[in-house]
């Protein structure tokens, strides 16, 4: 393919179908296909289901969206899906902020990243199509134009559920530009995108966070023209809460935020509305997902003044994985993608060794704290990367990896001397079995735990060399 052909093809894949029409056109489409009016939680729930499901032998559900991408988090995914299902039905649980609680590197950000990308892709399909009032800065749901008294009719006749009200910007234009005539309101299809700040917002606490980051600010260049900071034409509705409308709002390390930010979150969770200076409460339709670590959480709940905020969270614990098979799959997956190195491989016994070690560090005498501490998958992935550059061999043996791992644990600065000694003792125990890891069974992982069969063909061994 020529350079011109490559660039044309790449650009074509980035383009998407444009659709613009009248509110009447949109309403007729909605009557024929009510799914285009689905609310954010329902859209996200259906997005995940669109990738297919399968019933496991134990009766639990395997979701195709997460298959071979998330390992060892079956329980947590089930809890998230139960929340989304209940929230999409309009039950009261939708008035809670989903809080993913777990140690660093436990998969919180990864799951959120997958959902954000999945939602963006889903909005480009016919099933996940999203429509908004044209030119609205918060991508207002056109159905908010329907008067409260007529919404029940659409629900009973066509299954269209409408929640919320027009934003100040659309209300102003409806009254002053569109002359209260629904036929004058233009509608367009939108495509959710974190990069383009459409339907996916993110907030991260920082030393100098300003409230404007959440709810926008006055446009100083237009204040002189309109003479009133309360005029919608002189206000930028560009806060993260506006951006996330129709999709998802992520709060990173939410419990580190200042009290005034958390109070906005409290109102938003309960009422699906927030207050912007000089304007009435604004409705937004967005799934609220926050994440934090256990240390911050324990500090936060230690302050009784935070009880009202904690009560607004739907908490899903995200501990480290505690099954060696799943832990190995994490490394297996990484070695096929972000840790793939040409002409270098790692013996599967090295990954088995690492998995057994980290699972042991995550044990705790308190059952509620099992998996909430210990060595993270990220630490092992870093160690694998260091092994690739420090071991000058095409194949990193279990002994090679063991040596690098011992060095990393010995010099890991966040460990107390007691914890370092404890972990080094674990490694000494493992070191006595190096020969066992070098003779690791090459059958599929689920079978090798229960079999003493040793494969002899080199091709079978090569299949398990996870650097391929």
Order of alpha helices (4+ residues) and beta strands (2+ residues): alpha-beta-alpha-alpha-beta-beta-alpha-beta-alpha-beta-alpha-alpha-beta-beta-alpha-beta-alpha-beta-alpha-beta-alpha-beta-beta-beta-alpha-alpha-beta-alpha-beta-alpha-alpha-beta-alpha-alpha-alpha-alpha-alpha
